[in-house]
Amino acid sequence: MSESKLKNLSLEFSVDIIELVKHLKSVKESVISNQIGRSGTSIGANIHEAQYAQGKKDFISKLEIALKEASETGYWLELLHRTKYIDDQSFKALSSKCTSLRAMLIASCRTSKGNMK
């Protein structure tokens, strides 16, 4: 998996999350918007930070944190969809990107762990 592809998708996803947070704040939703804003943008931040890891274990740790944040973001997206804060089309698009990020992070973690042996 190309690290630049992962970095690019995570940055694109962060932009989407920021746009979503702006929308949520405009309709006076602040509890979930704060949560998804933190977890959704943290994915890319941890992927970026992994590039400057102090070793393979630190690199894997950063990617695993990004994976946890992606999982949390998926939860918030589903909650926003079920509570009608986002429509089907928005949910499907954001959820698809989030799922792609999770799959890429899982593959990257497995590859990195395999390279340590």
N, C-alpha and C positions, 0 to 999 in steps of 0.2 A: 504494500500500500504506500503510495507516495505521500510523504509528509507534507509536501506543499498542497496536495489535494485536500488533506485533512485540515491544514491551516486555513486554506481558502474557504472551505465549506463552513468551518467554525466561525470565521469572521463574517461571512454572509449570514449565517444563522443569528449571530449576535446583533447584526443590523436589523434583521427581521424582528428579533425580540424587543429591541429598543422601540421600533415602530409600534409593536403590539402594546408595550407599556404606555406609550404616548396615547394610544387609543383608549386603553383602560382607564387612564387618569382622566381623560376627557369625559368619560361617562361615570366618573366619581367612584371607580373601583380602586381601592388602594391596598388592601390586604394581600390579595393574590398578585397584583401587579408588582409589588415590592419583592415578593418571593421569586416570581418567575424572572424578574429583571436581574436579580442576583445570580440565580442558578443558571439561567440561560446564557448570560455573558461570561460566567465563570468557566464555562467549557473551553472557549477559545483562549481565555487568559491562561489556563493551566496547560493547554497544548503549547502555547507560545513559551511559557515558562519552562516546559520540558526540554525545549531546544537548548537551554543553558543549564541543564542538570549537571550535578557534580559527580555523575557516574551513572551506570546502568540502572542500579536500584532506585536512585532518585528519579531518573527518567521514567521508569515504569510506575513509580509512585504518583508522579504528576499525571500520567495518562489515566491511572486508575481513579484519581480524584476527578478528572474530567469526565470519566465514565459515570461515576456516581452522580455528578451534577447533571449529566444528560438524562439519567434515569429520573431524577427529581423533576427536571424540566418537563419530561414526558407526562408525569403525574399532574403537574399544574396545567398543562395543555388540556389534558382530558377533563380535569375539573372545570376549567373555563368553558369548554365545549358543552359539558353536561348542564352547566348553569346558564347557558345561552349568552355568555359574554363574547364568544366567537362563533361564527357560522361554520357550516360543514366544510366549505371550500378552504377557509383559512386554517381550520383544524387539520384537514388532510395535508395541506401543503407544509405546515409547520411540523406536524407529527412525522411526516415522511423524511424531512431533513433531520429531525432529531433521531429517528430510527437509523438513518444512514450514518450519522455521527457515531451512534452507539456501536454499530456493526464495524465501522472503521477502527474505533478505539479498541474494541475486543480483539480484532485481528492484529493491531499494532502491539497490544500487550502480549498476546500469545507469541508473536514473532520475537519480540524482545526477550521474553522469558526463555524461549527456545534457544536464542543466541547466547544466553548466559551459561548454558550447560556445556 
